């Protein structure tokens, strides 16, 4: 099965919730700081990322497209 990498520059998140609305299984709003969190994402140099199965591609592309600050990147590997 093909894999998809989802990346988020979380420090620049404004907590608008657009990603959560598009892909609620992969995104949550943090109660701690109000920013959106990539569920399962691993932080490295300020960028959170995760490898997921291809079936998550479409909804996370919508999340990336709807993000007003354009901090979500989704790529097929």
Secondary structure, DSSP 8 states (H G I E B T S, - for coil): --EEEEEE-GGG-----HHHHH-TTTEEE-TTTS-EEETT-EEETTEEEEEEEGGGHHHHHHHHHH-TT--EEEEE-
